[in-house]
Amino acid sequence: MISHYLTMLRPTQWLKNLMLFFPPFLAGQMLLPGVILRGMMPFSAFCLVSSAGYILNDLLDRHRDVHHPQKRLRPIPSGVVSLSEAGVLSVLLLICGLVLASLISPRLLLLLAGYAAISTSYSVLLKTLPVVDLFCISAGFLIRLQAGGELFRVPISPWLFLTVFLLAIFLSTGKRLSESRSLGNMAGEHRASLAHYPPGFLDGTLYMTGGAVLLTYAMYTLNRQTLIYSVPLCLFGLLRYIFRVSSGKGGDPTESLLKDWLLFVVGLLWVLMVVWSIYR
């Protein structure tokens, strides 16, 4: 039974909250004493609140998820966990996450509350609106980035801000496009916004934002000239993700990273190259 509750939390999605550590990592501060320890409580707070949002989303989408080949097996649409239990767990996780953030700093609490508000609005209404749904997802990543900069007192480069913003749009577009292609005529019944995207729109958005990500990241690396050599890795990762989506292998960013060995290796090589460039 405990495994069902853990499944609702979607722990693999907690990888997204590692965005909190991007500012100190890219600023060369990760090896300073206490940096990782200082980030664990905020990371935990974001994990709690994001899991609360996932449960709320599953509760509201349960009638649609029963028609999805994979999501129908989740604890809520499958009926393994009752609606009342899921609701109570979501509220408890939200409260615990906000209380934990309040113990760290008022600024972090404000950012996390903003994240929770966007996540809730997305689950209740905004996910049904085309384009708006993509921007809501991107806003979540930007809040994580800003929270990391605030927590570790690292200024966020405008080019890094744009790269994260566009990358989030790129990845969420890929996920939407993958869902649209795999579900076919049933796509609109599973996710309302998919019924409103005209043919070719998501494809064009995927290519446009992919090119924009490459450009903004290249501009970001110009301030750290040794990082310029990681631009080819960025291009390979973008193309590999597009190839994966176009081949019908799925567009979920977390699953793509964990299940596609080429993407995983590219991500690992990027981390190693950043470490070599900044920390050597």
N, C-alpha and C positions, 0 to 999 in steps of 0.2 A: 504493500500500500504506500509506503514511503517513497518508493521509486516513482509512483504516479505523481506525487506532489513535486518531486524533483524535476520530473519531465516538464511540468507546467512552468517551472522557473526558467527553462531554456538556458541552462548554464553555458552552453557553447556560445550563446549570443553575448555573454559577458566579455568576450574578446573585444567587442566594440568599445568597452569602457577603458581599454588600455590607451585610448586616445588621450586620457588624462596625463599620461607619462610622455607624450610626444614633445611638449615644450622643453622639459628638462633633458630629455634624451638628445634632442637636436641641438640644445644649447651646451652640451658637454658636461652636464651636471650629475648624470646618473651615478657616477662613482663617488660623489661626495658623501661624507658620512650622514646617515639619517634620511637621505632623499627617498629611498624606496619605502622605508618605514613610514615616513610622513605621508606618502601617497596611499597607504593601504586602507586607512579609514575612509577617505573620500571615494576610493575605488569601490569599497564595500557598500557605501551609501548609494552610489550610482547603480550598482548591481541590484540592490534591494528595490529601488524605485523602478528601474527598468523591468525587473521581473513582475512587479505589481502591474505595470502597463501591459505586459504580455498576457497576463491572466485576464485582465479586463478586456483586452482585445479578443481573446478566445471566448469569453463569455458572450460578448456582443456578436461575434461571428459564428456562433455554434450552429445556427441553422444553415449557413452557407457552407461551413466546413464539412458537414456531413456528406456533401456532394463532391468533395475533393478526394482524390485517390490516396493521398498521404495524410492530410490534416484530419480526416475523419477518424483516424486512429488515436488522435490526441485524447488525453483524459477527459476533457469536458465534452466535446462532441460525441465521444464514444459512450458517455454516461458512467464511466468508472468513478469520476469525482462529481459529487453533487454541486449544483449551482450555488447553494448557500455556503458550502465549504470553500469553494473557489472564491466567492465574494469576500468572505471573512479573511482569507489568506491574503488577498490582494490589498485590502485595507490595512492589515497589520504590517505588510511589507512596506507600504507607502509611509505609514507613520514611523516605523523604525528607521527607514532611510532618511526622512526629514529630521528626525530627532538626532540621529548620528551626525548629520551635516551641521545642525545647529551647535553641536559641541565643538565643531572645528572652527567655523567662522560665519558671521552673518552674510558675507558676500557669497560664500559657497552655498549657504542655505537658499539665498535668493536665486542663484543659478539653477540649483537642483529643483526648486519649486517651479521655476520657469520651464524646465525640462518636463516635469510632471504635468504641468498645465498643457503643454504642446502635445505630449503623449496621450493625455486623456481626450483632448479635443480631436486629435487624429482618430482615435478609436471610435469616438461617438459620431463624428460628422465628417471631418476633413478628408479622411481616406476615400470618401466617395467622390471627391472633386478632382477631376483630372488636372495635372500639373501641380495643383496645391498639395496633393499627397506626396509628390516628389520633394517639394520644398520643405515640408514638415519633417521628413526623414533627414534631410540635410541639416536642418536647424538643430536636430538632436546631436549631430556630430560636432557642429560648431560650438554648441554649449559645452560639450565635453572638452573641446580644445581650449575654450576660454577659461573653463574651470581649472584646467591644468596650468595655464599661464598665471592665473590668479593665485593658485595654491603655492606654486614654486617661484612666484615673482619673476616670471620670464616674459618679456614683451613678445607678442605674437606678430611675426612678420606679415605684412599685407599679402605677400606672395604665398606664404604658407596658408593663410586664411582662405585665399581664393582656391588654392589647390585642394584643401580639405572640402570646401563647399562644392566644387565641381566634381570631385571624386565621389562624394556621397550621391550627387545627382546621377552620375554615370552608373554607379553600382545599383541604385534603386531602379533606374530605368532598365538595366539589364535583368533585374529580377522580375519587373512587370512584363517585359517582353517575353521572358522565358515562360511565365505563367500563361500569358496570352496564347502562345504557340502550343503549349502542352495541353491546355484545356479546350482550345478551339472554340466552338460555339457556346460552350458552357462557361467561358471565361467571365462574362458579365454577371452570371449568377453567383460565381464565387467571389469576385471583387468588382463592386459596382463601377469603379472608375474605368476599368478596362473596357466597358461597353461604350464609353464616350471617346476613347482615343481613336482617331481615324487611321485607316491603314497606312503604314509607313511612317507614322509620327514617331513612335517609339524607336524604330530603327534609326531614323534621322537624328533623334535626340541622343541616342547612344553614341553614334559616330561623332557628332558635334561636340559633346561634352568630353569624349575621350581625347579628341584633338586638343581641346582647351586645357584639359588636365596636363597633358604633355607639355604644353607651352608654359603654363604657370609654374609647373614644377621646374622646368628648365630655367626660368627666370629666378626662381628661388635659389637654385644651386649656384648661380653666378656670384652670389655673395659668399659662397664657400666653394672656391674653385675646384678643390679636390673632389667635391660631390658631383661635379659635372659628369664624371664617368659612370654615375649611377643612372643617368638619363636613358641609356639603351635598355637597362633593366626595367625601367618604368614603361618604356614603349613595349617591350616584350610582354610584360604583365598585362597591360591594357589589351593588346592584341590577343593574348591567350584567353582572357576573359570573354572578349567578343566572340572568339572562335568557340568557346564552350557554350555560350548562349545560343549562337547560331546553329550549333550542332545538336541542340536539344538536350544538353547534359545538365541543365539546371543553372539558375542565375543567382541563387542565394549566396551572398558574398562570403559568409562564414563557412558554409558547406563547401563552396568552391575552393577556398583556401585549404581546408582540412582534407578534402577528398581528391583534389587535383594535384598530383605530386609535382608537376612542373610549376604550378603557381606557388606551391609551398616552398619549393627550392628557390624560386625567384625572390620570394619574400624573405627567406633566410639570407640569401646572398645580399639583398639590399641592406638588411640589418648589419651584416658583417662589413659591408662597404662603408656604411655610416660610422660604425665603430672604428674602422681603420682610418677614415678620413678625419674624424673629430677627436678621437681619444688616443691616437698614437703619440 
